[in-house]
Amino acid sequence: MTCNSLPNSDGVLLPIQPAILQDTLDELHARYQSLKTGTPANYIPELAKMDPDWFSICIVTVTGEQVDVGDAQQLFTIQSISKVFVYGLALEDHGRERVLSKVGVEPTGDAFNAIVLDERSKRPYNPMVNAGAIATTSLIKGKGPTERLNRMMEMFERYIGHESFIDMPTFMSERTTGHRNRAMAHLMYNFGMIDEKLDEALDLYFQQCSLMVNCHDLAVMAATLANRGKNPLTGVQAVSPGYVRDILSVMYTCGMYNFAGEWAYTVGLPAKSGVSGGLIVVVPNRMGIAVFSPPLDERGNSVRGVQVCEELSQRFGLHLFDCSSQSEAAVSQHSPNAEPQLDQSPNQNSESGGRVGKDHETSSLSGQESQSSPTP
């Protein structure tokens, strides 16, 4: 029994009821919709066009239950959230030791776009900062740019469950203004962290950041990681289960950049943010959470997204180090009349999930990027 398995006083697992979670998301969406703190990223023309009032919260569980609130189908570019999944593909292509020889896994207090490498190893610190993500992208196998792009798009399709596409205006904007990222690439080439095909690597990096998704897509992707790499809606294995631990570890320590420590302290879950306003959170073995809201704080994280995730973690005892007693209190507070139920296996009935509404009273949820920067 894990600390966020929500047991009752008799040790029986109490799943979070979908109707309760739906009510909670409705409440949080209504509360934070009026929050006007933060500003959407404006250094890329396409991002500057985003409506600051767009706001959605989505959850997908490892058993396929889906809860959406707000602008869940609004498309936007994935930006830095893409780094998580490309890192997984690089691990599959080369293995842990090879990837570690090119990209570290150490958190850094610097901004995500800092032009800095580890002084001793000359590696970028981790795959979640821009330098590390460029190095990671350069590792993707393929005979040429087209094959590498196709392999990357196929990988994203496994996570999302359907085809997606690259937004060309965003890609061209990033390619035209990405001078800082080019400086990082040349520095890493100087130290042998990437090869001479750095322009190809940069183009692929700009393309991955320009992938179009919506909030619901991000929740499915997060739930896939929560489900040991298997998409809970399609049953497709998106990434080898043996590399999910690597991905989640780096998300936990580095996914929120120079906010990672405070995030780990308050929310306590693996996460990744992007400058378009997206934020994904993984609750291992239980669920994926996604929030979309373009206004960003000074660190480049969605203001509403951080607030929502802090509340969800506290209310439902989702922090990785929450004690079972706190989880029990959370269940008692939000569902005083809930009957004890056995928690379902994370891989059980993956094809039976459906989108949840308030009238589904008997279903249960079993478990579970700075704006002045030239590019994500």
C-alpha positions in Angstrom: 0.0 0.0 0.0 1.5 3.4 -1.0 1.1 6.7 0.8 -1.3 8.1 -1.9 -3.5 5.0 -2.1 -6.2 6.7 0.1 -7.0 3.9 2.6 -9.7 4.2 5.1 -9.3 3.3 8.8 -9.7 -0.4 8.1 -7.0 -0.3 5.4 -9.5 -0.7 2.5 -8.7 1.5 -0.5 -11.1 4.4 -1.1 -11.0 5.4 -4.8 -11.7 9.1 -5.5 -15.2 9.2 -6.9 -15.5 10.7 -10.4 -18.4 12.8 -9.3 -16.4 14.3 -6.4 -13.5 15.0 -8.7 -15.7 16.5 -11.3 -17.2 18.8 -8.7 -13.7 19.7 -7.4 -12.5 20.6 -10.9 -15.6 22.7 -11.5 -15.0 24.5 -8.3 -11.3 25.2 -9.0 -12.0 26.3 -12.5 -14.7 28.7 -11.4 -12.4 30.1 -8.6 -9.3 30.6 -10.7 -11.0 31.7 -13.9 -11.0 35.3 -12.6 -7.4 35.2 -11.5 -5.6 37.9 -13.6 -2.1 37.4 -12.4 0.6 36.7 -15.0 1.1 37.5 -18.7 1.1 35.2 -21.7 4.5 34.7 -23.4 4.9 37.3 -26.2 8.3 36.7 -27.7 6.8 34.4 -30.3 4.1 36.1 -32.4 1.8 33.0 -32.3 2.0 32.8 -28.5 1.3 36.5 -28.1 -2.1 35.8 -29.8 -3.3 33.5 -27.1 -6.3 34.5 -25.1 -5.4 34.9 -21.4 -8.9 33.7 -20.4 -8.4 30.2 -21.9 -8.4 27.8 -19.0 -8.9 24.1 -18.7 -8.3 21.3 -16.3 -8.3 17.6 -17.4 -7.6 14.3 -15.7 -7.3 10.9 -17.2 -6.8 7.9 -14.9 -4.9 4.7 -15.6 -8.2 2.8 -15.9 -9.4 5.2 -18.6 -11.8 7.5 -16.7 -11.7 11.1 -18.1 -12.7 14.3 -16.4 -12.5 17.6 -18.4 -13.4 21.2 -17.4 -13.1 24.4 -19.4 -11.4 24.8 -22.8 -10.2 21.2 -23.0 -10.3 21.1 -26.8 -8.5 24.4 -27.4 -5.4 23.7 -29.5 -2.0 25.2 -28.5 1.7 24.3 -29.1 3.2 21.9 -26.6 6.4 23.8 -26.2 8.8 22.5 -23.4 6.4 19.8 -22.3 7.7 17.9 -25.4 11.1 17.5 -23.7 9.7 14.8 -21.5 8.6 12.5 -24.3 11.6 13.1 -26.6 13.9 12.2 -23.6 12.1 8.9 -23.4 12.6 8.3 -27.1 16.3 9.0 -26.8 16.5 6.5 -23.9 14.9 3.9 -26.1 17.2 4.7 -29.0 20.5 4.6 -27.1 20.0 3.4 -23.5 20.6 5.1 -20.2 24.4 5.2 -20.2 24.7 6.7 -23.7 22.2 9.4 -22.9 23.8 10.1 -19.6 27.1 10.6 -21.4 25.6 13.5 -23.3 23.0 14.9 -20.9 23.1 15.0 -17.1 20.2 14.6 -14.6 21.1 17.4 -12.1 18.7 20.1 -11.2 19.9 23.7 -11.7 18.8 26.9 -10.1 19.4 28.7 -13.4 16.7 29.7 -15.8 15.6 27.1 -18.4 17.4 29.1 -21.2 20.7 29.7 -19.4 23.8 29.2 -21.6 25.6 27.1 -19.2 27.1 23.6 -19.1 28.5 21.5 -16.3 32.1 22.7 -15.8 33.5 19.3 -15.1 31.6 17.1 -17.6 30.7 19.8 -20.2 27.3 18.2 -20.4 24.1 20.2 -20.2 22.7 19.7 -16.6 19.5 17.9 -17.5 17.1 17.2 -20.4 14.4 19.6 -19.2 16.5 22.8 -19.7 16.9 24.0 -23.3 20.5 23.0 -23.7 19.8 19.5 -22.5 16.7 19.2 -24.6 18.6 20.2 -27.8 21.3 17.6 -26.9 18.5 15.0 -26.3 16.8 15.7 -29.6 20.1 15.4 -31.4 20.2 11.8 -30.3 17.0 10.7 -32.0 17.9 8.1 -34.6 17.1 8.3 -38.3 18.8 8.3 -41.7 17.9 12.0 -42.3 15.8 14.9 -41.0 12.5 13.4 -42.5 12.9 10.0 -40.9 13.8 11.5 -37.5 10.8 13.8 -37.7 8.5 10.9 -38.6 9.8 8.8 -35.8 9.2 11.6 -33.3 5.7 12.2 -34.6 4.9 8.5 -34.4 6.1 8.6 -30.8 3.8 11.5 -29.9 0.9 9.6 -31.6 1.4 6.7 -29.3 1.1 8.9 -26.2 -1.8 11.0 -27.5 -3.7 8.3 -29.1 -4.2 10.1 -32.4 -2.3 11.9 -35.1 -1.1 15.5 -34.4 0.7 18.1 -36.5 3.3 20.8 -36.4 2.1 24.4 -36.4 4.3 26.0 -39.2 3.9 29.7 -38.1 5.2 28.8 -34.7 8.0 26.6 -36.0 9.1 29.4 -38.4 8.9 32.0 -35.6 11.0 29.9 -33.3 13.5 29.1 -36.1 13.9 32.8 -36.9 14.3 34.1 -33.4 16.1 31.1 -31.7 19.5 32.7 -31.5 20.1 31.8 -27.9 19.3 28.2 -28.6 21.8 28.3 -31.5 24.4 29.6 -29.2 23.8 26.7 -26.8 24.1 24.3 -29.7 27.4 25.7 -30.9 28.8 25.6 -27.3 27.8 21.9 -27.0 29.2 21.1 -30.4 32.5 22.7 -29.2 32.6 20.2 -26.3 31.4 17.2 -28.3 28.0 16.9 -26.8 26.3 17.1 -30.2 27.6 16.4 -33.6 28.1 18.6 -36.7 24.5 18.3 -37.7 23.5 20.9 -35.2 21.2 22.8 -37.6 19.2 19.6 -38.1 19.0 19.0 -34.4 17.8 22.6 -33.8 15.1 22.3 -36.5 13.8 19.1 -35.0 13.8 20.8 -31.5 11.8 23.7 -32.9 9.4 21.3 -34.5 8.8 19.3 -31.4 8.0 22.5 -29.5 5.5 23.4 -32.2 3.4 20.3 -31.9 -0.3 21.1 -31.6 -2.1 19.6 -28.6 -5.0 20.4 -26.3 -5.4 20.0 -22.6 -7.1 16.7 -22.8 -4.3 15.3 -25.0 -1.8 16.3 -22.3 -3.8 14.5 -19.7 -3.7 11.4 -21.7 0.0 11.7 -22.2 0.5 12.2 -18.5 -1.7 9.2 -17.7 0.4 7.1 -20.1 3.4 7.8 -18.0 1.4 7.1 -14.8 0.4 3.7 -16.4 4.0 2.5 -16.9 4.2 3.9 -20.4 1.0 2.3 -21.7 -1.7 4.6 -23.1 -4.8 3.8 -20.9 -7.2 4.7 -23.7 -5.7 2.8 -26.6 -3.6 0.1 -24.8 -0.6 1.0 -26.9 2.8 0.9 -25.2 4.2 4.4 -25.9 7.6 3.9 -24.1 9.4 1.0 -22.5 8.3 0.5 -18.9 11.9 0.3 -17.9 12.5 4.0 -18.8 9.4 5.5 -17.1 11.3 5.7 -13.8 14.1 7.7 -15.5 11.5 10.1 -17.1 9.5 10.7 -13.9 12.7 11.1 -11.8 13.9 14.0 -14.1 10.4 15.5 -14.2 10.3 15.5 -10.4 13.7 17.1 -9.8 14.0 19.3 -13.0 10.6 19.7 -14.7 9.7 23.0 -13.2 13.1 24.6 -13.7 14.1 27.1 -10.9 10.7 26.4 -9.2 11.4 22.7 -9.0 12.3 22.7 -5.3 9.3 24.6 -4.2 7.1 22.5 -6.4 8.4 19.3 -4.9 7.8 20.7 -1.5 4.2 21.8 -2.1 2.9 19.5 -4.8 5.3 16.6 -4.6 4.7 15.0 -8.0 6.6 14.7 -11.3 5.6 17.6 -13.6 6.5 19.6 -16.7 5.5 23.1 -17.8 5.6 24.9 -21.1 5.5 28.6 -22.1 2.2 28.2 -24.0 0.6 27.7 -20.6 0.4 23.9 -20.5 1.3 21.9 -17.4 1.3 18.1 -16.9 1.5 16.2 -13.6 1.9 12.5 -13.2 0.4 10.6 -10.2 2.2 7.3 -10.6 0.0 4.3 -11.0 -3.1 6.4 -10.7 -3.7 9.4 -13.1 -2.4 12.1 -15.3 -3.4 15.8 -14.7 -3.1 18.6 -17.2 -3.9 22.3 -16.9 -3.9 24.9 -19.7 -3.8 28.6 -18.9 -1.5 31.0 -20.9 -0.7 33.7 -18.2 2.7 32.8 -16.8 4.6 33.8 -13.7 8.2 35.2 -13.6 9.6 31.7 -14.0 7.6 30.8 -17.1 5.0 28.5 -15.4 1.2 28.8 -15.7 -0.1 30.8 -12.8 -3.5 29.1 -12.7 -1.8 25.8 -13.4 0.4 26.0 -10.3 -2.5 27.0 -8.1 -4.8 24.2 -9.3 -2.2 21.6 -8.8 -1.3 22.7 -5.3 -4.9 22.5 -4.4 -5.4 19.1 -5.9 -2.4 17.7 -4.2 -3.4 19.0 -0.8 -7.1 18.0 -1.1 -6.6 14.5 -2.2 -3.3 13.7 -0.5 -1.4 13.2 -3.8 2.0 14.3 -2.6 4.4 11.4 -3.0 5.3 11.7 0.7 1.9 12.2 2.1 1.1 9.9 5.0 -1.9 7.6 4.7 -3.6 9.4 7.6 -3.6 12.7 5.6 -5.0 10.9 2.6 -7.7 9.4 4.7 -8.6 12.8 6.0 -8.8 14.1 2.5 -11.2 11.4 1.5 -13.3 11.9 4.6 -13.5 15.6 4.0 -14.5 15.4 0.3 -16.6 12.3 0.5 -18.0 11.8 4.0 -20.6 9.3 2.9 -18.5 7.3 0.5 -18.6 3.6 0.9 -15.3 1.7 1.1 -14.3 0.2 -2.2 -11.4 -1.9 -3.3 -8.9 0.0 -5.6 -8.7 -1.4 -9.1 -5.4 -2.6 -10.6 -3.7 0.2 -12.6 -3.9 -1.9 -15.8 -7.4 -3.3 -15.3 -10.2 -2.5 -17.8 -8.1 0.0 -19.9 -10.7 0.0 -22.6 -13.7 0.6 -20.5 -13.1 4.2 -19.5 -15.3 7.0 -20.6 -15.7 10.7 -20.3 -17.1 11.5 -16.9 -19.9 13.9 -16.1 -21.6 14.7 -12.9 -24.4 12.2 -13.5 -21.9 9.3 -13.3 -22.3 8.8 -9.6 -21.3 5.1 -9.4 -18.0 5.3 -11.5 -14.7 5.5 -9.6 -11.2 6.9 -10.3 -8.9 4.2 -9.1 -5.9 6.0 -8.9 -4.7 7.5 -10.2 8.2 27.5 -19.6 11.0 33.6 -19.0 8.8 35.5 -21.2 11.8 37.5 -22.4 13.4 34.3 -23.6 13.9 33.8 -27.3 12.5 30.3 -27.4 11.1 27.6 -25.1 
